[in-house]
Amino acid sequence: MSLEQFITKLLNLKESDLQELVSLEKSDESIEFKLKLKPKPTVCPLCGGTVKIHGYYPRKLTHSTFANRKCTILYQQRRYRCEACELTFHEPNPFINSSECLTYETKLNVLKDLKYPEATYTSVARRYNLSVTKVMHLFDDHVSIPRKTLPEVLSMDEHYFPESDYDSLYCCLLMNFQSGEVIDILPDRRKHYLMQYFSSIKRETLDYTTQKSELNQVKYISIDLYEPFRDIAAIYFPKALVCADSFHVLEHLTDCFRKVRLNCRNRTDNETLQYLLSKFKFVFQHDLYLDNEPRYNRRLGRYLNYRNLRDMMFSFFPELQAAYELKEYYIRLNKTCSVQYAPEAIDNAISTFANAGIDEFEPFYKMLSNWRTEIINSFTTINGVRINNSFIESKNRILEKLLYNGNGFSNFKRTRNRILYCLNKSDTYKF
């Protein structure tokens, strides 16, 4: 492939479009192209009159890269003058807008790279020899994502967001449970802000004939154990079935069990037992395969598998075994129970935990009592799938990566657009 063929393909040109093309390799190993396009029959865009060349306007354009090297295009852009109305204007070209100094392909490459959560504004700027500020402004100019319509099954969750330029440590995520699409990201999870947000949707979408709004489309709501979410659901979605996300219920349960284990460790002076309770805490995980091939433990001086290690700790701490069995009991209930039998099962669970005599589980059974209705509702299935926030939790991991790798995330508007841009396949840039 000749240089002319490569350049014309790169810049969306035809070889016949080129009047002049010169390449120059500079001392810093960057490459510079000087080009001039062939003149094309042109008339005045205002009056349709005859035009003449009025001179040349030198343009210095930044292109992505050429063979992984910084690439600059020196473009001699013609300027025309109408003989009739005296309007002056530049010749059109297929690789850059009239007022910009970046080629179309450069902008496209930047925006495509920013679609990946791993990419930072800094890394993209470095890749294409641009400033970080330029990359951010490019993103702001071409990515602006509106909220999506509220779905039949709405998932609500929060995420820790300490760098926001709003006076809030948490943002609020809204998601379509059925499609997995993020509907919107709000800068604040507090009740007063959420009331303003949903009131605005109601006001903007209200049909005065039917007295219904977009809010009426929501039939089910999945929330974590954040009290204001429940209040918002009662105010704005009074007919919707509110479901407490089972992931957060189980998280509460395992946290209570963790406290039992830690209290056992802190109560003993036996260094071997302290070692076991810290080093092998994973043996208390649900569904862990315990009958693995025994391995030699140098500290204990014998071959042991995971079951041996777990049972050894149970023998010294009966309360730990009792707590473990309670934990496993509820996990099995959560997995196997149906919505039909959930009221009885949850009532039995409340009673079982309350009568177990394990202080660390007191917050858990109180939570079961406080959220009883919503936990029972959480066993509801849609198209065979139990209503939960699992989609949001999976998105949260990507969101964490964005926040960890990000810079400029003190600008919430930009952050919101970047998160939606990365999390939703359908959300894209616009020119």
N, C-alpha and C positions, 0 to 999 in steps of 0.2 A: 504494500500500500504506500503510495507516494505521500509526501508531506501535505500537498494540496488536498488529496482525498481524505486524509486523516483530519485535517483542520476543518474542512467543510462539513464532515460528518459530526465533528465535535460541536460546531457552532450552528448546526441546523441550516447549512448553506448548500448550494450547488456549486460545483467547480466553475460553471459558467457565470456565477455571481461575482467571482473574484476578478478584480482588475490588477491588483498588486498584493503580493504576500511575501514577506521577508521574515526569517526567524533569526534570532540573536541569542546566544548563550552568554549570560553575564557572569561576572567574577564570583558572585555568591551562589552559583550553580542554578539560579533561577533562569527561566527562559522567557523571552519577550518576542511577541509577534507583532509586526507592523502590517496592517492590511487596509486596503481600499476596495470598495465595492464598485462594480460597473454601474454606470448611470442607467436608470430605467425611465421609460416614458412617464412623465409626471405632469400632472395638472394641478392647479391651485385647489386646495380642499375647500376654500371658501366660496370662490366664484367660478371655478372651472377654467380659469384663464391660462394663458401660456406662461411658463416659468423659465427662468434662466438660473444657472449656477451663480450663487452670490458669494462663494468662498467655501472654505473648509473649517470645520470646528474639530480640533483634536480632542479625542476622548481617551482617557486612560481607564481601561476596564480590568477588573479583577475576575479571573476565571478560576475554577476549582483547583485543579492541578493538571500538569502535563508530565506524565511519566514520574509521578510522585514528587514533582518539583513545583515550586511557586511559578505561577503562570500569569503574565500580564499581556493584555492586548492593547496596542496603540492603534486606535481606529480613527481614520480621517473621514469624518462624517460630513457629507455635503450639506450646504445650506442653500435653499432655493429662495428666489424672489419672484413674486407674481408681477408681470408687466402691467396688468390691468389695475389691480387693487393694492399693489405694493406690499402684500402680506409676505413675510419671510417665515420659513419653516425648515425643519431638518428632514432629510430623507429617512424613510422608515427602514428598519432592519429587523431581521428575525431573531436576533439573539440578545437584545437588551431593550428595556423601556427607555424612552427618551430622556428621562430625568435621573436615571440610576447609573451607578458605576459597577454593578455586578451583572454578569451574564445570567440569562435565564437558567441555564444548566447549573450554575453555581448555587443559585437560590434553591433550585429543585433538590440538589444534592444535600444542602444544609437541612432542609425541611424533612427529607427522607431519613437522614441520620437521626434527627431529633425524635423520630417516631419510636426509636428504641430506648427503653428506660435506662440502659447502661450508659448511653451517650450523655455527656454534660455539655453545657454551653461552651465551657473552656476547651474540652477535647475537640469539639466540632470546629471551633474557631481556629485551633492550632492546625487541624487537618487541612483546612482550606485557606490558611494564611489570612485570616480575618481577625478583627478585634472581637472580644467577647461582647462588648456593647453592640456591635453591628449584628452579631448573630441573634442576640436577644431582641433587637428592634425588628429584625427580619421575621422572627417568630411572631412577635406581637402584630406585625402588619398583615400576616397571612393566616394566622390561626386564631380564630375567635369562635368558640363553640357554644351555641345556645343550649339551654336545658331541654331535655326531652320530655315528652308527655308522660304524665303519671300512669303507671301500669295497673293491672288488676291485682298483682301481688307485689307490694312495695317492701323492700328491705331497707332498714335504717341502722346505721352504725356510726361510731365516732373513731377518730384517729388522732393520736397525739401530734400536735403541730405547733411547737413552741416558737418558731421563727416568723410566724405570720405577722403582717402589719396591722391586723385586727387585734383588739384587746381580748384575745381568747387563746387558750392553750390547746384546744381541740377543734378540729373541723368535723363536719357531719357529711357522711356519704349516703346518697340515695341510689338504690339500684333496683333494676327490674329482675325479680327473682327468676322468672321463667326464661328470659333471654340472656341474663348475665351482663347486660349492658348497664353502665353507670349513667344514671339520669342526670345527676348534678352533684356538685361538691360545694358545701356551704362553709363559710369561714368561721362559723360559730355554732355550737351545739346547744347553747342555752335557750331556755324556754321562750324568753321574750323575742329573741331573734327568729326562732322557728315559727312563732305566732305571726310575726310580720311577713315571713316568707310565704306561708300557706294562705294567709289572708290576701296577699297580693295575687296569688294564683286564682283564688276564688273570685276576687274582684274582676280580674282580667278575663276570666272564662265563663262567668255566670250567664246563663240563658234566663232572661227575665220571664219568659213564657213558662218554662218548666221549673224554674227556680233550682236548676241543677248546674253544677260546674264540673270542671275537670276532677275535682276532689271526689265526686261521686263514682268515678271509675274504679277507685281503690276498694277492693273487697276483702283483702287480707293484708296484714302488716306484720312483718317480722322485725323484732327489736331486740337489742341486748337489754341488760338489767339496769338501764338508766331511767330513773323515775320520770324525768321530764318528757321522754319519748312516749311513755304511757299516757301522760297528761295530754300531750299534743294529739295522740290518736283518739282520745276520748272527745276532744274539742272539735277536731276537724274531720275525723272519720268515725263518727259515732256508730255507724252500721257495719263497719269493717270488723273482721275477726282478728284480734290482736294476739300474736304468738311470741312467746319468749324464746329466743334462740337457744337451742339445746347445747350448742358449743359453749356458750357463756355459763350455762347452768353446770355443765361438767367441769369447766374451768374453776368455778367456785368450789365444787366438790373436791377436786384434786388439790386445790390450794389448802383446804382444811386438812386433808390427809398429810400433806407436806408438813404442816405445823405439828401434827402428831409425831411424825418421824423426827423432826428437829428437836422437839421436846424430849423425846427418848434419848437422843444423842446428848443433849445438854444435861440430862439428869444423871448420866453415868460418868464415873471417873475411869472406867476401863478403856484404855487406849485402843485395844483391839476392836471393841464394840463401836467406839467412835469411828474407827477406820472403816468398818463394815457399813455403818449407816450413812457414811459420806461417799465412799468409793463405789458402793454397789446399790445406790438408791434406785437405779434403773430397773432392778429386778421386781419392783412393785408396779411397773407399767402394766396396763391392761393388755391381754392377749400376747404378752411376751412368751416366746418359746423357752421353757425352763429346763427341759431335759436335754440340753446340749451335751456334747462330749466333755467330761470332766477335765479341768486344767489344773496344773500344779500351782498352788498359791504359796509362795515362799514365806509369807508372813505367818500363815497358819500351819504350814508344814505338811500339807496333804492335797490330794486331788479333789476338786469340788466342781460341781456344775451350778447353774443359777438357782435351781430348786434347793440344793443343799445350803447355799448361802442365805437364801430367803428364810428357809425353815430354821436355820441357826439363829437368825435375828428374832424370829417369832418365839423361839424357846426362851429367850431372855426377856422379851417384851411382849407379854400376852395382849396388852392393850393395842400394840401395833398390829397384831394379827386381827384383832376384833375390828379395828379401824379399816384395815385392808379389805376384810370380808364385807363390811358395810359399803365401802367404795365400789367394790365389784358388783354387789347386789344392785346398786342404783344404775350402774353402767349397763348391766344386763336389762334392767327394766326399761331404760331409755332406748335401748336397741330393739327390743322385742314387743313392747306394748303397743296396742292400737288405740286410736282415739276413743273407741267404744268403751274400753276398759280403763282408760287413763284416770278418770275421777277416783275410782276405787284404789287403783295402784298408787296414785300420788298421795292419797289420804293414808294408806298403809305405810308409805315411805316416811311421811311426816311423823307418824306415830313411832315407827321403828327407830329412826334417828333420835327422836326426843327421849326415848326410853333406854337408849344404849348406854347412857352415863358417860359419854366421851365429850368433855367440855369443848374441845376444838371443833366439833361438829354442830355446836349450838347455832352459829351464824348460818349454816347451811339449811337446817330444818326451819329456821325462822324465815329464810329466803323462800323456801318451798311454800310456806304458809302465806307469805305476803304476795307471791306471784303465782299462787295456785291456779287461778283461771287461765292465765296466759301460758303457763307450762302445760296444762291440759290441752289447750288449743294448739300447742306446738306439735302435737302428734297428728295434726291434720295433714293430708297429702293432696297434692295437685298433680294430676297425671302420673300417679304412682310415686311421686317424690315428696318427701316430708319437707314442709316449709321450714327454712332455716336461713342463716346468714353465711353459709359456706362460700358462696360466690364472693361476697364482700371480703371474707377472711383471706381468700386466695388473692384477691386484688390488693389487699393490704400489704402483702409481701412485696409486690411490685412497687406499690406506693412507697414503702420503706426504702427500696432501692433508689427511687427517684429522689427522695428527700436526703438520703445519705450521700448520693453522688452530686446533688444539685448545688448550684450557686444561683444567687438572685431569687431565692424562694421567699424572701421577705416581701416580695410583690405577690400578693395573693391572687390577683387576677391572672397574672402570667402563670402562676403555679397551677391554678385550677385548669386553665386551658392545656397546659402541658400534661397534667395527669389524665384528663379526659382524652387528649390526643393519643397518649400512649396506651391507655387501658381499653379504649373502644376501637375496634378495627374499622368501623364505619366512619369515625371522625377523621377528617383530613384537612389539608390546607386549601386555601382559595386564592386565586390570582385575580 
